[in-house]
Amino acid sequence: MRRIRLFIDQLLILALCNSPALWKLIPLSAGAKVAAVILLAVFYLGYLIVAGGKRDKNSKLNRIAKGSFIIDGSVLSLFLHTVIVILLIILSGLNPWRQVANALTGYALIAFCAFVGIVRLVISSRQVKLIKYVALFFTWYIPVVNLVVLRAISRDAKKEFRFEQAKQEMDDMRKENEICKTRYPILMVHGIFFRDWQKFNYWGRVPKELVRNGAEVYYGNQQSANLISTSAAELRDRIEEVIRQTGAPKVNIIAHSKGGLDSRYAISQLGMDKYVASLVTINTPHYGCNFVDDILAKVPDGLLQFVAKRYNKLFTVLGDTAPSFELGLRELTHANCAKLDAELPDKAGIYYLSVMTVMKNVFSAGFPLNLGYMFNRKDGSGNDGLVVKESALRGSNTMFIENKGRRGISHGDVIDLFRENIDGYDVREFYVGIVKNLKERGL
């Protein structure tokens, strides 16, 4: 039905597109022709507003569905209009000026349709890559190539619609089960060089998915970069604040990257073991970060301090009280982390889990993770662009994730930093599974 509707819509739009030629070719009165053009114009405007109908109760998904529907229609119309223009040139005998007016009218109306569809996707879609919009900007006037690019954009949008609609339906079905409603609240602890901004959440779409399934989520709120001991002290204060705020006796910590080291320090050195029920570390460099060792060995101190000074100034404006780019970075060397690991033993009564993902190739992430992947690969170990597998998998309870799809899972992908749906790996369901396991353990 959707394809039939698409075809019928495009026939009516094509009638409007070719109205300069049809005006001459169809033997009707001038009044009838004017009325027909007005009706087709009204249909065209209505089509731009309601094309594709209402596909979902979610307004964002509905815009994605409508955008892809209009783009599909534009591709079909563009192809058919070109065929019609060629046939009119060969068979109609119309004068050249009318032929040109007919062709340009059609291409202008179809181009505006495609523009409306693209705008809807730009506003609503997260999975259509910027590179494809850029490609369309430079190829929209090239026959065949523009059709290929438009089809690729529509295909990505429809894939996103189907994926998100299925996830929404699954969440609706399991909502009453509250599979992520743990005994203790969840404290999510970010890694280095980021803050817990809410308008751009470090954890992407994950927290909303956990809350939707019953979890009570809080954030570490430590500064973006500093000594592990300093960040751990800030985390200690935050844990105590969450305990007071919720009345819960403990928290479950999910920590990414350096946040895992901050958490371990708070637990083992600052007395937070009595307030922590579990610690799940995600791609944490427990035994150091090769990439950091490479940077400190190859980058001149002057350049490092230049970057550090500007970083500290920027993040002070963004909310840090006393950030230290250089101290935070230097603490992630192999030598320091090896020493620190011996000082931070696991505490009895706490459930520990260390998780690691790896990239499959240099194309699994953008800069600087692709560069980090190349540096780390020389050691022959799987890595996520920053941390090698052996450094992240600590203790007896580990989880190693090697995606079966064409690309791997980078240091940013594992926290949904880029809000990307990756074939073979559903980042939101991964965290739902982690928290569901905590609930099943009575935590």
Buried (B, 14 or more C-beta within 10 A) or exposed (E): EEEEBBEEBBEBBBBBBBBBBBBBEEEEEEEEBEEBBEEBEEBBEEBBEEBBEEBBEBEBBBBBBBBBBBBBBBBBBBBBBBEBBEEBBEEBEBEEEBBEBBBEBBBEBBBEBBBBBBEBBEEBBBBBBEEBBEBBEEBBEEEEBBBEBBEBBBBBBBBBBEBBBEBBEEBEEBEEEEBBBBBBBBBBBBBBBBBBEEEEBBBBBBBBBBEBBBBBBBBBBBBBBBBBBBBBBBBBBBBEEBBEEEEBEBBBBBBBBBBBBBBBBBBBBBEBBEBBBBBBBBBBBBBBBBBBBBBBEEEEEEEBEEBBEEBBEEBBEEEBEEBBBBBBBBBBBBEBBEEBBEEBEBBEEBBBBBBBBBBBEEEBBEEBBBBBBEBBBEEEBBBBBBBBBBBBBBEEEBBEBBBEEEBBBBBBBBBBBBEBBBEEBBBBBBBBEBBBBBBEEEB
